[in-house]
């Protein structure tokens, strides 16, 4: 029910061959609808994958403004470094003052975050990505299928991943309530 309320299950009108197997059906308005059972399974898999990396070895980036609040709260909850706008070359150019090394890059959209994806590919760094029905998944190592255009959906995805990450890594951090991760969260119940 919470997946439906957060609109995580709603894709776009376009469906790429890479994302077709995550789609359950099309609505009358031709929007694709993700299979919610698969979403649940893939979110758990993503959390298990994420837990393998220490917070200092991960960066998360989201060029889309709808995800900025979510990645900021995700960063505060987990200790993972974040960038609203990925600074070009920070992984590939050691001469830069802000150069850093990382073991995993987490992106919100392979299309809008294509510079981070390209740098990760160049440096052979694994990529975890939230992919909507219109995304191609080339160079993405682990896919989280879901609506990556809505602040509510992105907030819900990052909230769930933050809760699971903090719990599984036994971090002494507090994850803010779901109501702080986006708008109109009153109807959502925190996961058990």
N, C-alpha and C positions, 0 to 999 in steps of 0.2 A: 504493500500500500504506500509506503514512504517513497519508494522509487517512482510511483505514479504521481504522487503529490509534488515531488521535486522536479518532475519532467525529465529525469535522467534517461527515460525510455524513449523519448522522442528524438528521432533522427531528422535528416533533411529529406528533400525530394530526390536528391541524387544518391545513388547507392553504387559504390565502387565494387569491383570484383573481390577486393581484399576484405571488405566488410559485409558482403552479402550473407555469409553464414551466421552472422549475429542477428540478422533481421528476422522477425517473426512474421510481419505482414505490413501492408500499406493501409493507411486510413483512407477514408473517402476523399479527403483533401490531398491525397497522394504523398503525405508525409510517411516516412518509414518508421516503423515501431520496432525497437529492439526486443529481443526475447529476454524477459526479466529474470528468468532462471539462469540464463547464461551471464547476465550482468552480475548477479550475485556471486556466481562461481568465479568470474574473472576478477572481481574486486577482492575476493579472498586470496586468489592466486597472486594478485599484484601486491597485496599486503605481505604475503609470505616472501615474495621476491625482494621487496623494499627492506624488510627486516634483516636481510643478509648483509646490508651495508650500514656502517656507522653514520650518524648524522653529519659528521664533518667530511664524509666521503661522497655526499650527494649534493647536487644543486637542482633546484626546481625553477622553471621559468615559464612565464605566461605573458605573451605579448598582448593578448586580448584583455581589454579593461574589465570585462565581466568576471575575470578570475583573480584580479588583483587582491581583493579583500581576502579571498579564500587562501591564496598562497602565502599572504602575510600571516594569517592566523595559523596556517599549517607550519610555517617556519617557527613562529613563537612557541607552538605546542611541541615541536619535535627537535628543534635546534638545527634544522636543515637550512642551509643558505638559500636565499631566493633572489630572483631578479624579475622585476616587472617587465623590463625591456632588456633582453640579453645583450651585454656589451660584446661586440664582435672582437674576436681574437683573444679573449681572456684564457682560452684553453690551448690556443695554438701558437701564441707569440710570447715567449719567455721574456722578451725585452720590455713588455708592458708592466707598468707599476701594479696593475690589478690582476696580473697573471695568476692563475691558480690551477692546481691539479685536482681531479676528481675521479671517482670510480663509477659514478652513475649520474646520468642526466635524466630528469623527469620533466617532460614537456606537456603542455595542455592541448596542443594542436600541431600535428606535423606540418601543416601548411603555414600557419602564422608564425610558428617557431622554427622555421626552416633554417635560419642561420645557426641556431644551437644544434639542430639535427645534423647539419653539414659539418660543423666543427667536431661533433661527437664521432661521426663517421670517419673524418680525417684522422682523429686521434685514437680511433678504435675503442671508444668508451660506450658501454651499453646504454640503451635508451628505453625508458619506460614512458609510454605516451597514452593520453586519453584520446581516443579516435572516434569521431562521429561517422555516420554512414557515408559521408562524402570524402573521407580521408583515404589516402594510400598508405600502406604500412611498410613500404620498403625502408630499410635501415632502422626500423623499430624492433627492438628485441622482445618487449613485452607490451601487449596491447590491453588497455582498459577500454572496452567499448562503452560509449555513452555520449550524451549530449554535452558537447564542449563549447557551446555558444551561450548558454544561459548562466547567469550568476547563481541562480538557485541550484541548478544541477551541479555546477562546479563546486559550490559550497558544500553540497551534500557529499560528493565524491571525496573531497579533501577532508571533510569532517570524519567520515568513516575510516579513511586511511590513517588519519592522525590518531584516532582512538585505538585502532589495531596496532599501529607502530609503537605508540607509547606503552601499550599493554604488553606486547610481545617482547619488546626490548627492555622492559622493566625500568623505564625512565621515570625519574621523580619529577614529572611535569604534569601540569593541569591542562586538560583540553577544555576550552571554553564550550558552553552549552550550544547546541545546534542553532538556537535563536540568534546567536551573534554572527553566524557564518553567511547569512543572506537575509532576504526579505521574506515575510509571511511564513515563518517557520513554526508558528504556534500549533499547527496541526500535526507536526512530526514528533514522533516518539524516539528518544535515544535508543540505540541498539543495546541489547542485553549482553 
